[in-house]
Amino acid sequence: MDTTTVAAFLAVDLLLVFTPGADWAYAISAGLRDRSVVPAVAGLVAGYAGYTLLAVAGLVVIVAGSTTVLTALTVAGAAYLMWLGWGVLRRPADLGAGEEAVASSRGRIMLRGVGISGLNPKALLLYFALFPQFIDTTGGWPVAAQTGLLGTLHMTACAVVYLGVGVLARTVLKTRPAAARAVTRASGAMMIVIGGFLLAERLMV
């Protein structure tokens, strides 16, 4: 796989990763609500790791080609996203949260991140529609190896960007509790809107 192809993929992938969406909303919410944004971002990346494994195994094409599976994923993901958004609206950021309480919920925070990225049908379409454009079936690298590399690059980009988003949100708003609560509520509302849009889009198909 030549460096030009890799660079082109990174350029397109970074544009997508830098576009605010459900992942951004969750990273911002975690940055404002939790003592560390790492568990949330680790969960988001773990969800994409699952898609990478599916892509390497060649199952992404099969799943993406099934209307029933895509509809089920969309409904489940949209409902889960809206449920999380409602929870954020009900309990906005508390920058004074105790470290003990945060530590006890790190596993739950990570699982929520896995759910957000893992149940996002847009991620499946990303792997299905974007990856094949940068894979050379006539090159020296096996398709699985090329797919694994692209998936790893995408996960790395997500980790760096989402960590930056979460840390920046917390740093900028750390001394502004009212603004932090407002941004957290906005993040929760964004989750609900995105979930509603995904649900409406799939049900109208």
N, C-alpha and C positions, 0 to 999 in steps of 0.2 A: 504494500500500500504506500503510494508516494506521498511526500510531504505536501504537495500542492492540494491533493484531494483532502487530506486531513485538515489543512488550513481552511479550505473552503467549507468543510463541514463545521468546523469550530465557529466560523463567522456566522453561518446561518443558525447554528444551535444557540450561540450566545444571544443573538437577537431574540430568539424565542424565550430563552431563560430570563432575559432582562425585561420581558413583557409582564407586567403585573397580572396576577391571577390568583387562584386559590392557594398555591404554594406560598406566594408572597404574603397573602393575608394571614396564613397560619404562622409564617416566620415572624411577621411583625407582632402578631398577637402573643407568640411565645416570648419574643424579646421583651415585651412589656409586662407580661404576667409572671414569667418564670425567672428564677435566678440565673439559669443558663439556657441559651438557645440551642445548645448542642443536641440534647435529646430530640427536640422537634425536628431539627434538620437531619439528624441521623435517621429518623423515621421516614422522612420524605425521600431521602436517598435510598433507603432500604426498599421502598416501594418501587423505585425505578430499577433497582437491582433485580427485582422479580421480573420486570419486563425485559431486562437485558438477558436473563436466563431463558425466558420464553423465546426471545428473538434468536439467540444462539442455537436453541434446539429446533428452530424453524416452526414453532407453534404459533407465532404471532400472525402469520399469514392465514392459518386455519381459523384462529379466533376472530380476526378482523373480518374474515369473509362470512361470518355467521351473524345474520341480523338478530337472531334470538339472543345470542350471547352478548352482542353489543348493547342491545336494548336492556338486558338484565344488568349489565355493568353500569350503564348510564343511570338507570333508575336507582340502583343501590348507591352508587357514588353520589348522585345528586341529593338523595335523601340524607345520606350520612353528612354531606357537606352542610346542608341546611340545618341539620340537628346540631352540628358543632357551632355553626354561626349563631344559632339561637342561644346556645350555652354561653358564648362569649358576650352576647348582648346582655344576658341576665347577670353575668359576673364580670364586669370590666376589670381592667388592669389594677392590680394592687401591688405597687412597688415595695411595699413594706412586708410582703409575705415572708413567713418564717422559713428558714433554710431547711428545717426538719420536715415541714409539710411538703416543700418542693421536692426533697430527696425521695420521699415516699411515693411520689407520683411520677417520677421520671419514666418508669416503664410504661405507664398509661399515656404519657405525653408522646413517647416514641411510637406507640401503637396507633395513636391518632394520626400521626404523620404518615405512617404506613398506609392507613386507610385513605387518607386524602389523595396521595399520589397513586397508590395501588388500585383504587377504585375509580380513578379518573380515566374515562374512555378516550379522552383527548391524548393521553400519554400513549395508549395503545396505537392510535392513529399516527402519532408522531413517529413511533418506532416502525410502523408499517409503511408510512408514506415517505418519510424523510430518509431513513437509512438506505433503502434500495438504490437511491439516486447516487450514493457515494460508494457503492460496493462494486468492485470489478470482478466479475465472474471468470474473466480470462487471465487474471493476474496470478502471481506466484503464491499469494496468501489464500488459504482456505476461506470460504465465505463465513464460516463460524468464527474464525479468528478476526476477520475484519469487523464483523458484527459486534464481537466482544470488545474490540478496541473502541468503536464508536460509542457503544454503551458506557464504557468506562469514562470516556471523555465527557459524555453528557452528565454522568453522575458527578464527576469532579467539578464541572461548571456549576451544577446545581448546588453542590456543597459550598463552594466558595461564595457564590452570589447570595444564597439564602442566609449563610452565616453573616455576611456583610450587612444584609438588610436587617436581620434581627438585632445585631449588635448596634448598628447605627440608630435604629429606632429607640433602643433602650438608652443609648448614650445621649442622644439629642433631647429625649423627653424625660430623662431621669429626675431632673429637678423641676419638672412641670407636671405634677400629678393630674391636674385637670385636663391638660392637653393629651397626656398618656391615655386617660380614660376615653377621651373623644376619639383618638386614633384607634384604640382597641375596639370601640363600638363600630367605627367605620369598617374595620377589618371583618368583624362579625357580620355586618350588613353585606359586605362584599361576598362573603362566603354564601350567604343566603341567596343573593342575586345571581351569582354564578351557578349555584345549584339549581335554582329555578329556571335559568336559561337553558342549562343542559337538559333538564327534565322536559321542558316545553319543546325544545328542538328535537329530541328523540321521539316524543309522543306524537309530534306533528308529521313525522316521516311516514 
